Structures are given as C-alpha cells and as structure tokens.
Amino acid sequence: MNLENANETDIREEVAAPLLTALGYERGTLNDILRERSLRYERTFLGRKKDNDPPLRGRADYILNVTGAARWAFEIKAPDQELTIDAIEQAITYARHPEVSATYAALTNGRQFLLFFATQRSDDLPIVNLNIQSVNQLADELSGILSPAAIRRDCSPPVVDLARPLAKGLRSSVNLAGGVLTYEFFEWESSVPLGPQGEAIQKALDRLVGNRENITEGRIYRDEFSRIIAQIQWAVGREEIFQFMQEKGFVDLDYVSLSSDISTDHNNPTIFDVFGNIELNQGEQIFDTLSWTTQTLGLNADMTLRGQGSGHIEGYNFIGNFQIEYGFSFPDVPGLQVNIYGGGAFSIILDHR
C-alpha cells in the first residue's frame, strides 16, 4: 500500500472503512459500526483518588457491535506513528470502558495491525500482529476472528445450563460439528430364492462396503422424559436419495438412549436405538441402488428400519460401532421377505462450547 504523505484521516477512509465493510459490518445493522463515540472516565476507573480530580473524556474511533454477542474497539493512528505501548494502552482502555465492555482491542496505523484481548496488559504480546499488504488480504486474514460470524461463534455470552450434563465436560445438550460413518459389512437373506435378482442384490451390497457417509450437523439432548436423543443430519450424495428420505421421514429420525449419561468407558458403551417404517407404493419413483438409476416401483412394499449404535466419549468425540437392518415385505407377494443387515464404525465430533 502507498501511504506516502497519508494522515490518520486517510487511514480511516482507505484502510479502516473498507476493512470493516469487507468483514461484514454496516452502520445501523445488527453488525453495527459506532464511530467516534465519546467516553467519560471517572477518577476511580483511572485509579485517581481525590474527590476534586475531574473526570476525563476520550473518544473511541470505532466500536464494532455484533448485537447479542460482543463488541470490539478499533483505534486508528497515522502511518508515521508507531504502535507504542501508550497507543496500545489507549485502545485497551477504550475496550475496557464500562460503556463499551469489548472483548477485543484493535489498532492500526495502516502499515501494521495489532489485536489484543481487552483483558491483556499493554506490554503483553498481541494475539494478532500483521503487516498490511492490502485491505482485501487483511480482511481475509481477520475474517476468522473479527467477522460478525466469528464474534458470534467465539464471544457470545456463556449459556447457563442447570440441567443434568450428558457427560462430564458437556452440557445437557450438545451440537454435532461433523463426523463420519463407515460401512464395514453387508449381508442379506430372502425367504425364497431370488435367482438373478439375488445376485444383483449381492453386487449392490458389495459396492457399499467401505463407503463413508459424512455427518454434517445435528444435536444430542435430553427430552422431557429424561431420555437422551440424538438427531443426525447426513450428507447424502444423490439428490434423488435425499428427496426420497425427506418424503418418507427418514431425515428426522430420533436415535434414543435410555441410559442416564453418555459413557466415557469403552467397556460399557452407551446404546442408541432407532426405528422407522415406511410404505413404498407401486408407481413411485425411487432411486434403485441395484442399477444406480431412478426407477418406477413395480409393486407395493413395506420397509422397516431398525438400527443400533453403541459408543463412548473420548475427548470431544463420540466413537463406536453400529448395526442396521432393513426389512422388506411385499403385500402383493405373500411370504416374500428380504432382510439386509449392515454395520460398521462411526466417529462423531461434539461441539462442546
């Protein structure tokens, strides 16, 4: 950046303002920009004891307010001013002011950007120390800590949770931050010989062994009956399969445990059970995993899903094994029953914040 002959006002207009816009702040919104806010300092705040000591006043260059989460203070200096301990102290003092109560104190002279926790001392090392190459690059580097989304993620007031924890170190509910499920085996059986169709089923199941399904989100919580409920969202690779699962109610299945807590002992895992039942109607369009194409269903069918997962917590991961059974019966073909069994391992990341 060319800062030759630039002054503090130039840094406000050419660095600070576009930086805040790029981060996602806008005056008068939920991610508000408060400019040049006057602050009054009582003598006790500054450690001054005499009754006749007058209050002092200051003016914060920017206060960034993420509504319902937190604030941070941002001080601007001219390019020819070094970011000294005194300048850092000023920024931290503004951040600590009772009318601001910010989480962070930031300052820049257009050449350098420093960020501190408001609880730090002015002679502490900054948590961020960047040389500025361009505003866009600076915004990219800071978005993970100073964007409104990052402030909401990292600085929101703590949740007061008085309900029984799911496990040591967890609250009574926890969000799922991701995870993976791996299929390790499949077997099947039929009440009558299926001939070539049976061979096709076996080939389809063989293709599924080793497949991984990603867990995208979800949560675990206690319901009004003190049962532990897990709700899990999966990344479904085919849109046709996802639509089918949505229509049949397989997206919102509850995995239920009757244990009092989630185990941290791999020798005594916590067990979750899931059950579902759907009707498949002749003429429906479904995604056929045998041919890997969308097909029209040729006859009515009932499908029952039974599953069980058993696992324990290690750190902030819930890990274990699962088994699942799909049972198919056909009202128009009495006596025909096809059962598919599968299983494998899973690991789920718990967002413990």
Backbone hydrogen bonds in HBPLUS format (Angstrom, degrees):
<---DONOR---> <-ACCEPTOR-->    atom                        ^
c    i                          cat <-CA-CA->   ^        H-A-AA   ^      H-
h    n   atom  resd res      DA  || num        DHA   H-A  angle D-A-AA Bond
n    s   type  num  typ     dist DA aas  dist angle  dist       angle   num
A0006-ALA N   A0003-LEU O   3.06 MM   3  5.15 163.3  2.09 125.8 124.1     1
A0011-ILE N   A0007-ASN O   3.15 MM   4  6.55 151.4  2.24 149.1 157.0     2
A0012-ARG N   A0008-GLU O   3.01 MM   4  6.38 151.7  2.09 148.5 156.4     3
A0013-GLU N   A0009-THR O   3.02 MM   4  6.31 163.0  2.05 153.0 156.5     4
A0014-GLU N   A0010-ASP O   2.75 MM   4  5.72 162.8  1.78 154.7 159.9     5
A0015-VAL N   A0011-ILE O   2.94 MM   4  5.10 143.8  2.07 128.5 135.1     6
A0016-ALA N   A0011-ILE O   2.92 MM   5  6.32 161.6  1.95 157.1 162.7     7
A0017-ALA N   A0012-ARG O   2.82 MM   5  5.91 162.9  1.84 162.0 165.3     8
A0019-LEU N   A0015-VAL O   2.99 MM   4  5.93 147.1  2.11 145.3 155.4     9
A0020-LEU N   A0016-ALA O   2.95 MM   4  6.17 163.6  1.97 159.9 162.6    10
A0021-THR N   A0017-ALA O   3.10 MM   4  6.35 156.9  2.15 150.3 157.0    11
A0022-ALA N   A0018-PRO O   2.90 MM   4  6.04 160.7  1.94 145.6 150.9    12
A0023-LEU N   A0019-LEU O   2.94 MM   4  6.19 144.1  2.07 146.3 156.5    13
A0024-GLY N   A0020-LEU O   3.16 MM   4  6.37 128.0  2.45 135.3 147.4    14
A0025-TYR N   A0020-LEU O   2.93 MM   5  5.43 167.2  1.94 156.2 153.2    15
A0024-GLY N   A0021-THR O   3.07 MM   3  5.20 138.2  2.25  98.9 110.9    16
A0026-GLU N   A0031-ASN O   2.94 MM   5  6.11 163.5  1.96 164.4 169.9    17
A0029-THR N   A0026-GLU O   3.30 MM   3  5.89 142.5  2.45 143.8 139.8    18
A0067-THR N   A0030-LEU O   2.88 MM  37  5.26 169.0  1.90 167.1 167.6    19
A0032-ASP N   A0065-ASN O   2.84 MM  33  5.05 128.2  2.11 160.5 150.0    20
A0065-ASN N   A0032-ASP O   2.98 MM  33  5.05 159.7  2.02 139.4 145.4    21
A0034-LEU N   A0063-ILE O   2.92 MM  29  5.02 162.5  1.95 152.3 156.4    22
A0063-ILE N   A0034-LEU O   2.81 MM  29  5.02 148.1  1.91 146.5 155.1    23
A0036-GLU N   A0061-ASP O   2.83 MM  25  4.45 165.1  1.85 124.9 126.1    24
A0037-ARG N   A0060-ALA O   3.03 MM  23  5.26 123.8  2.36 146.2 148.7    25
A0060-ALA N   A0037-ARG O   2.95 MM  23  5.26 148.1  2.05 156.3 147.5    26
A0039-LEU N   A0058-GLY O   2.72 MM  19  5.05 165.1  1.74 148.3 148.7    27
A0058-GLY N   A0039-LEU O   2.76 MM  19  5.05 156.1  1.81 150.1 156.2    28
A0041-TYR N   A0056-LEU O   2.68 MM  15  5.06 177.7  1.68 159.5 158.8    29
A0056-LEU N   A0041-TYR O   3.01 MM  15  5.06 146.9  2.12 148.4 148.9    30
A0045-PHE N   A0042-GLU O   3.01 MM   3  5.44 132.1  2.25 109.2 121.4    31
A0046-LEU N   A0043-ARG O   3.17 MM   3  5.30 128.5  2.45  96.9 109.6    32
A0048-ARG N   A0043-ARG O   2.68 MM   5  4.70 161.2  1.71 151.5 145.4    33
A0047-GLY N   A0044-THR O   3.21 MM   3  4.86 158.3  2.26  94.2 100.5    34
A0053-ASP N   A0050-LYS O   3.11 MM   3  5.36 163.7  2.14 108.4 113.3    35
A0062-TYR N   A0074-PHE O   3.08 MM  12  5.00 134.0  2.30 146.7 155.1    36
A0074-PHE N   A0062-TYR O   2.90 MM  12  5.00 161.2  1.94 147.0 146.0    37
A0064-LEU N   A0072-TRP O   2.85 MM   8  5.30 173.2  1.85 165.4 164.2    38
A0072-TRP N   A0064-LEU O   3.00 MM   8  5.30 143.1  2.14 138.5 149.6    39
A0066-VAL N   A0070-ALA O   2.94 MM   4  5.51 163.2  1.97 167.5 171.0    40
A0069-ALA N   A0066-VAL O   2.93 MM   3  5.59 156.3  1.99 146.5 147.4    41
A0070-ALA N   A0066-VAL O   3.26 MM   4  5.51 132.7  2.50 136.6 148.4    42
A0103-THR N   A0071-ARG O   2.83 MM  32  6.00 164.7  1.85 156.8 152.8    43
A0073-ALA N   A0104-TYR O   3.09 MM  31  6.38 161.1  2.13 147.7 146.0    44
A0106-ALA N   A0073-ALA O   2.75 MM  33  6.01 159.1  1.80 150.6 158.1    45
A0075-GLU N   A0106-ALA O   2.85 MM  31  6.21 162.5  1.88 142.0 145.1    46
A0108-THR N   A0075-GLU O   3.07 MM  33  6.60 145.3  2.19 155.7 165.5    47
A0077-LYS N   A0108-THR O   2.86 MM  31  6.07 150.9  1.94 158.9 161.8    48
A0081-GLN N   A0078-ALA O   2.99 MM   3  5.42 164.4  2.02 118.8 122.2    49
A0084-THR N   A0082-GLU O   2.99 MM   2  5.51 126.4  2.28 105.8  90.2    50
A0088-ILE N   A0084-THR O   2.89 MM   4  6.22 159.3  1.94 153.0 159.3    51
A0089-GLU N   A0085-ILE O   2.77 MM   4  5.93 157.2  1.82 148.0 154.8    52
A0090-GLN N   A0086-ASP O   2.99 MM   4  6.23 150.9  2.08 143.5 150.8    53
A0091-ALA N   A0087-ALA O   3.14 MM   4  6.46 161.7  2.17 148.1 151.7    54
A0092-ILE N   A0088-ILE O   2.93 MM   4  6.19 165.7  1.95 157.4 161.3    55
A0093-THR N   A0089-GLU O   2.84 MM   4  5.93 154.9  1.91 146.4 153.8    56
A0094-TYR N   A0090-GLN O   3.02 MM   4  6.29 158.5  2.06 150.9 155.8    57
A0095-ALA N   A0091-ALA O   3.02 MM   4  6.29 159.1  2.07 146.4 152.4    58
A0096-ARG N   A0092-ILE O   2.92 MM   4  6.15 145.7  2.04 146.9 155.9    59
A0097-HIS N   A0093-THR O   3.13 MM   4  6.19 122.4  2.48 138.6 152.2    60
A0097-HIS N   A0094-TYR O   3.18 MM   3  5.22 145.8  2.30  99.6 109.6    61
A0102-ALA N   A0095-ALA O   2.78 MM   7  4.79 155.7  1.83 151.5 153.7    62
A0100-VAL N   A0097-HIS O   2.79 MM   3  5.23 157.2  1.84 118.7 126.7    63
A0101-SER N   A0097-HIS O   2.76 MM   4  5.74 155.6  1.82 162.8 170.2    64
A0118-ALA N   A0103-THR O   2.90 MM  15  5.47 163.0  1.93 137.1 134.7    65
A0105-ALA N   A0116-PHE O   2.84 MM  11  5.19 156.5  1.90 146.6 151.1    66
A0116-PHE N   A0105-ALA O   2.84 MM  11  5.19 155.7  1.89 149.9 158.2    67
A0107-LEU N   A0114-LEU O   3.05 MM   7  5.48 151.2  2.13 148.5 152.4    68
A0114-LEU N   A0107-LEU O   2.95 MM   7  5.48 169.0  1.96 164.9 168.5    69
A0132-ILE N   A0111-ARG O   2.88 MM  21  5.20 170.8  1.89 132.9 136.1    70
A0113-PHE N   A0130-LEU O   2.81 MM  17  5.13 153.6  1.88 151.9 158.3    71
A0130-LEU N   A0113-PHE O   2.92 MM  17  5.13 164.9  1.95 150.6 155.3    72
A0115-LEU N   A0128-VAL O   2.99 MM  13  4.94 144.7  2.12 144.2 142.1    73
A0127-ILE N   A0115-LEU O   2.82 MM  12  5.75 137.9  2.00 153.5 165.7    74
A0128-VAL N   A0115-LEU O   3.36 MM  13  4.94 151.1  2.45 133.3 132.1    75
A0120-GLN N   A0117-PHE O   3.02 MM   3  5.42 166.0  2.04 114.0 118.6    76
A0124-ASP N   A0121-ARG O   3.08 MM   3  5.34 165.5  2.10 112.0 115.4    77
A0138-LEU N   A0134-SER O   2.98 MM   4  6.17 157.5  2.03 146.2 153.0    78
A0139-ALA N   A0135-VAL O   2.86 MM   4  6.11 157.7  1.91 153.2 159.0    79
A0140-ASP N   A0136-ASN O   3.03 MM   4  6.29 155.8  2.09 145.6 151.9    80
A0141-GLU N   A0137-GLN O   2.97 MM   4  6.24 155.1  2.04 147.9 154.7    81
A0142-LEU N   A0138-LEU O   2.96 MM   4  6.16 140.1  2.13 145.8 156.6    82
A0143-SER N   A0139-ALA O   2.94 MM   4  5.81 127.3  2.22 145.6 156.4    83
A0145-ILE N   A0142-LEU O   2.97 MM   3  5.58 163.6  2.00 120.3 125.7    84
A0146-LEU N   A0142-LEU O   2.78 MM   4  5.67 168.5  1.79 173.8 175.4    85
A0150-ALA N   A0147-SER O   2.99 MM   3  5.17 116.0  2.41 102.3 117.9    86
A0151-ILE N   A0147-SER O   2.90 MM   4  6.21 158.4  1.95 159.8 166.8    87
A0152-ARG N   A0148-PRO O   2.93 MM   4  6.15 161.3  1.96 150.7 155.3    88
A0153-ARG N   A0149-ALA O   2.98 MM   4  6.14 150.0  2.07 140.5 149.3    89
A0154-ASP N   A0150-ALA O   2.87 MM   4  5.99 162.8  1.90 152.9 156.6    90
A0155-CYS N   A0151-ILE O   2.79 MM   4  5.26 153.6  1.86 145.3 151.2    91
A0166-LEU N   A0171-ARG O   2.91 MM   5  6.13 161.6  1.95 136.7 133.1    92
A0262-ILE N   A0166-LEU O   2.81 MM  96  5.79 171.4  1.82 161.3 163.4    93
A0170-LEU N   A0167-ALA O   3.00 MM   3  5.44 163.4  2.03 139.6 139.2    94
A0174-VAL N   A0220-ILE O   2.86 MM  46  5.37 152.0  1.94 152.5 161.0    95
A0220-ILE N   A0174-VAL O   2.83 MM  46  5.37 155.6  1.89 155.8 164.2    96
A0351-ASP N   A0175-ASN O   2.84 MM 176  5.32 169.5  1.85 157.5 158.0    97
A0176-LEU N   A0218-GLY O   2.85 MM  42  4.97 162.7  1.88 128.2 125.9    98
A0177-ALA N   A0349-ILE O   2.86 MM 172  5.32 159.0  1.90 142.6 148.1    99
A0349-ILE N   A0178-GLY O   2.82 MM 171  5.26 164.7  1.84 136.9 141.9   100
A0215-ILE N   A0179-GLY O   2.90 MM  36  4.77 172.1  1.91 121.6 124.3   101
A0180-VAL N   A0347-SER O   2.91 MM 167  5.58 151.8  1.99 152.6 161.2   102
A0347-SER N   A0180-VAL O   2.97 MM 167  5.58 150.1  2.06 157.7 166.5   103
A0181-LEU N   A0213-GLU O   2.88 MM  32  5.17 150.2  1.97 145.3 155.1   104
A0213-GLU N   A0181-LEU O   2.80 MM  32  5.17 159.7  1.84 151.3 158.2   105
A0182-THR N   A0345-ALA O   2.86 MM 163  5.45 170.8  1.87 166.8 169.9   106
A0345-ALA N   A0182-THR O   3.12 MM 163  5.45 139.8  2.29 145.8 154.1   107
A0183-TYR N   A0211-ASN O   2.97 MM  28  5.61 164.9  1.99 165.0 169.4   108
A0210-GLY N   A0183-TYR O   2.72 MM  27  5.24 158.4  1.76 143.0 150.6   109
A0184-GLU N   A0343-GLY O   2.78 MM 159  5.92 164.7  1.80 144.6 149.9   110
A0185-PHE N   A0343-GLY O   3.31 MM 158  5.66 146.0  2.43 148.4 144.0   111
A0343-GLY N   A0185-PHE O   3.20 MM 158  5.66 142.3  2.35 150.5 148.0   112
A0187-GLU N   A0341-TYR O   2.77 MM 154  5.11 155.2  1.83 148.3 154.1   113
A0341-TYR N   A0187-GLU O   2.76 MM 154  5.11 167.8  1.77 145.8 150.2   114
A0189-GLU N   A0339-ASN O   2.93 MM 150  5.44 149.1  2.03 153.4 161.1   115
A0339-ASN N   A0189-GLU O   2.96 MM 150  5.44 165.5  1.98 156.7 161.6   116
A0191-SER N   A0337-GLN O   2.93 MM 146  5.34 147.6  2.03 150.5 159.7   117
A0197-GLN N   A0194-LEU O   3.24 MM   3  5.44 132.2  2.48 142.2 131.7   118
A0198-GLY N   A0195-GLY O   2.94 MM   3  5.36 128.4  2.22 109.0 122.2   119
A0199-GLU N   A0195-GLY O   3.29 MM   4  6.77 147.9  2.40 146.2 155.3   120
A0200-ALA N   A0196-PRO O   3.05 MM   4  6.40 150.8  2.13 147.2 154.9   121
A0201-ILE N   A0197-GLN O   3.02 MM   4  6.34 151.0  2.10 144.3 152.0   122
A0202-GLN N   A0198-GLY O   3.02 MM   4  6.31 159.3  2.07 148.7 153.6   123
A0203-LYS N   A0199-GLU O   3.03 MM   4  6.29 159.4  2.07 148.3 153.4   124
A0204-ALA N   A0200-ALA O   3.00 MM   4  6.20 158.6  2.05 147.5 153.3   125
A0205-LEU N   A0201-ILE O   2.99 MM   4  6.24 158.5  2.04 151.7 157.2   126
A0206-ASP N   A0202-GLN O   2.93 MM   4  6.13 152.6  2.00 147.8 155.8   127
A0207-ARG N   A0203-LYS O   3.11 MM   4  6.38 146.2  2.23 143.3 151.3   128
A0208-LEU N   A0205-LEU O   3.05 MM   3  5.12 132.1  2.29  97.3 110.4   129
A0211-ASN N   A0208-LEU O   2.95 MM   3  5.38 161.7  1.99 132.6 135.8   130
A0235-ALA N   A0214-ASN O   2.90 MM  21  5.47 158.0  1.95 161.6 162.4   131
A0216-THR N   A0233-GLN O   2.97 MM  17  5.74 152.8  2.05 140.4 148.5   132
A0233-GLN N   A0217-GLU O   2.89 MM  16  5.29 162.5  1.92 154.7 148.7   133
A0219-ARG N   A0231-GLN O   2.93 MM  12  5.45 146.9  2.05 144.0 154.6   134
A0231-GLN N   A0219-ARG O   2.86 MM  12  5.45 169.7  1.88 168.0 171.5   135
A0221-TYR N   A0229-ILE O   2.90 MM   8  5.40 155.0  1.96 149.2 157.0   136
A0229-ILE N   A0221-TYR O   2.73 MM   8  5.40 170.9  1.73 170.9 172.4   137
A0223-ASP N   A0227-ARG O   2.97 MM   4  5.58 154.5  2.03 151.9 160.1   138
A0226-SER N   A0223-ASP O   2.97 MM   3  5.28 158.5  2.01 120.8 121.3   139
A0228-ILE N   A0257-SER O   3.04 MM  29  5.09 160.6  2.08 153.4 154.6   140
A0257-SER N   A0228-ILE O   2.85 MM  29  5.09 153.5  1.92 153.4 160.0   141
A0230-ALA N   A0255-TYR O   2.80 MM  25  4.93 158.6  1.85 146.2 153.2   142
A0255-TYR N   A0230-ALA O   2.93 MM  25  4.93 165.5  1.95 150.1 153.6   143
A0241-ILE N   A0238-ARG O   3.14 MM   3  5.37 121.8  2.49 100.2 113.5   144
A0242-PHE N   A0238-ARG O   3.12 MM   4  6.48 160.7  2.16 152.1 157.4   145
A0243-GLN N   A0239-GLU O   2.92 MM   4  6.12 164.7  1.95 153.9 157.5   146
A0244-PHE N   A0240-GLU O   3.04 MM   4  6.18 156.5  2.10 140.9 147.6   147
A0245-MET N   A0241-ILE O   2.90 MM   4  6.16 161.0  1.94 152.0 156.8   148
A0246-GLN N   A0242-PHE O   2.90 MM   4  6.14 156.1  1.96 150.5 157.2   149
A0247-GLU N   A0243-GLN O   2.92 MM   4  6.12 168.3  1.94 153.9 156.6   150
A0248-LYS N   A0244-PHE O   3.04 MM   4  6.19 149.3  2.13 147.5 155.6   151
A0250-PHE N   A0245-MET O   2.77 MM   5  4.77 147.0  1.88 150.6 151.0   152
A0249-GLY N   A0246-GLN O   3.18 MM   3  5.20 159.8  2.22 103.3 109.4   153
A0256-VAL N   A0273-ASP O   2.80 MM  17  5.21 160.6  1.84 154.9 150.3   154
A0273-ASP N   A0256-VAL O   2.80 MM  17  5.21 161.5  1.84 139.8 142.1   155
A0313-ILE N   A0263-SER O   2.82 MM  50  6.26 155.9  1.88 146.6 153.5   156
A0268-ASN N   A0265-ASP O   2.99 MM   3  5.37 153.8  2.06 111.7 119.9   157
A0270-THR N   A0311-GLY O   2.78 MM  41  5.42 158.0  1.83 163.5 155.8   158
A0311-GLY N   A0270-THR O   2.97 MM  41  5.42 154.2  2.04 144.7 150.0   159
A0272-PHE N   A0309-GLY O   2.76 MM  37  5.16 163.7  1.79 159.0 164.8   160
A0309-GLY N   A0272-PHE O   2.88 MM  37  5.16 159.1  1.92 147.5 154.6   161
A0274-VAL N   A0307-GLY O   2.98 MM  33  5.06 154.7  2.05 140.6 139.3   162
A0307-GLY N   A0274-VAL O   2.95 MM  33  5.06 157.4  2.00 148.9 146.9   163
A0276-GLY N   A0305-LEU O   2.91 MM  29  4.92 149.6  2.00 141.7 143.5   164
A0305-LEU N   A0276-GLY O   2.71 MM  29  4.92 173.9  1.72 149.2 150.9   165
A0278-ILE N   A0303-MET O   2.93 MM  25  5.41 161.5  1.97 155.8 162.0   166
A0303-MET N   A0278-ILE O   2.93 MM  25  5.41 171.3  1.94 158.9 161.8   167
A0280-LEU N   A0301-ALA O   2.68 MM  21  4.94 171.6  1.69 164.4 161.3   168
A0301-ALA N   A0280-LEU O   2.80 MM  21  4.94 158.1  1.84 149.2 150.4   169
A0284-GLU N   A0281-ASN O   3.02 MM   3  5.74 159.8  2.06 143.9 145.3   170
A0283-GLY N   A0297-LEU O   2.78 MM  14  5.07 167.1  1.80 139.4 143.9   171
A0297-LEU N   A0284-GLU O   2.76 MM  13  5.34 168.5  1.78 159.7 163.1   172
A0286-ILE N   A0295-GLN O   2.91 MM   9  5.57 165.6  1.93 165.1 167.7   173
A0295-GLN N   A0286-ILE O   2.78 MM   9  5.57 164.2  1.80 172.1 171.4   174
A0288-ASP N   A0293-THR O   2.79 MM   5  5.50 161.5  1.82 155.1 154.5   175
A0292-TRP N   A0288-ASP O   2.64 MM   4  5.38 129.3  1.89 143.7 160.6   176
A0302-ASP N   A0329-SER O   2.88 MM  27  5.32 162.9  1.91 151.3 155.5   177
A0329-SER N   A0302-ASP O   3.02 MM  27  5.32 159.2  2.06 149.1 155.7   178
A0304-THR N   A0327-GLY O   2.86 MM  23  5.01 157.4  1.91 144.0 151.6   179
A0327-GLY N   A0304-THR O   2.87 MM  23  5.01 164.3  1.89 147.4 152.8   180
A0306-ARG N   A0325-GLU O   2.98 MM  19  5.20 160.5  2.02 151.7 156.9   181
A0325-GLU N   A0306-ARG O   2.74 MM  19  5.20 153.1  1.81 161.0 167.9   182
A0308-GLN N   A0323-GLN O   2.90 MM  15  5.43 158.0  1.95 160.0 162.0   183
A0323-GLN N   A0308-GLN O   2.88 MM  15  5.43 152.2  1.96 154.2 163.4   184
A0310-SER N   A0321-ASN O   2.92 MM  11  5.65 165.5  1.94 167.9 172.7   185
A0321-ASN N   A0310-SER O   3.00 MM  11  5.65 147.3  2.10 162.1 162.8   186
A0312-HIS N   A0319-ILE O   2.93 MM   7  5.71 149.4  2.03 158.7 161.4   187
A0319-ILE N   A0312-HIS O   2.97 MM   7  5.71 158.1  2.01 167.1 160.6   188
A0314-GLU N   A0317-ASN O   2.81 MM   3  5.31 160.2  1.85 157.5 164.0   189
A0317-ASN N   A0314-GLU O   2.98 MM   3  5.31 145.7  2.10 122.7 133.5   190
A0350-LEU N   A0316-TYR O   2.86 MM  34  5.29 173.2  1.86 155.6 154.5   191
A0318-PHE N   A0348-ILE O   2.80 MM  30  5.05 159.4  1.84 148.2 154.1   192
A0348-ILE N   A0318-PHE O   2.86 MM  30  5.05 158.1  1.91 138.7 146.2   193
A0320-GLY N   A0346-PHE O   3.13 MM  26  5.58 157.9  2.18 149.8 148.5   194
A0346-PHE N   A0320-GLY O   2.96 MM  26  5.58 159.4  2.00 142.6 143.2   195
A0322-PHE N   A0344-GLY O   2.99 MM  22  5.55 156.1  2.04 137.9 141.6   196
A0344-GLY N   A0322-PHE O   3.09 MM  22  5.55 150.5  2.18 142.6 145.5   197
A0324-ILE N   A0342-GLY O   2.86 MM  18  5.24 158.4  1.91 144.8 144.4   198
A0342-GLY N   A0324-ILE O   2.88 MM  18  5.24 158.1  1.93 155.3 157.4   199
A0326-TYR N   A0340-ILE O   2.82 MM  14  5.09 162.1  1.85 150.7 156.9   200
A0340-ILE N   A0326-TYR O   2.82 MM  14  5.09 160.7  1.85 149.4 156.2   201
A0328-PHE N   A0338-VAL O   2.73 MM  10  5.07 162.6  1.76 157.7 163.2   202
A0338-VAL N   A0328-PHE O   2.93 MM  10  5.07 162.4  1.96 146.3 152.1   203
A0333-VAL N   A0330-PHE O   2.84 MM   3  5.25 157.6  1.89 117.4 125.1   204
A0336-LEU N   A0333-VAL O   3.15 MM   3  5.90 161.7  2.18 145.1 146.5   205
